[in-house]
Amino acid sequence: MSRDVTVFKPRRDRGSLTVPLSITNSGKKRASYQVEVRITGPGGFDATVRVDTGAVALYPGTSWPTELTVKDPGKPLPDNPVVSIVKNNKRELQS
């Protein structure tokens, strides 16, 4: 299931980090996803953001690109943040 989520290199954007990601349903049934991503870096930067496809159930083989905006007030934005997927729940729709 972790292969369903691809995280791309974050970029700085006006005092925050933007983390692009893509969710691809590699299964055989329509499914929705809850994904939680953690971004850390030097100076104590530590932020967790979530995305939920909610009512948008992906058909098999389709993708849903999105971007998450990350801030950690009072902490410097890292030049080379470490990004990890801490949660990836896939909910298949029952026929």
HELIX and SHEET records of a PDB file:
HELIX    1   1 SER A    2  ASP A    4  5                                   3    
HELIX    2   2 PRO A   42  GLY A   44  5                                   3    
SHEET    1   A 3 VAL A   5  VAL A   7  0                                        
SHEET    2   A 3 LEU A  17  THR A  24 -1                                        
SHEET    3   A 3 ARG A  11  ARG A  12 -1                                        
SHEET    1   B 3 VAL A   5  VAL A   7  0                                        
SHEET    2   B 3 LEU A  17  THR A  24 -1                                        
SHEET    3   B 3 SER A  63  VAL A  70 -1                                        
SHEET    1   C 3 ASP A  46  ASP A  52  0                                        
SHEET    2   C 3 ALA A  31  THR A  40 -1                                        
SHEET    3   C 3 VAL A  82  GLU A  92 -1                                        
END                                                                             
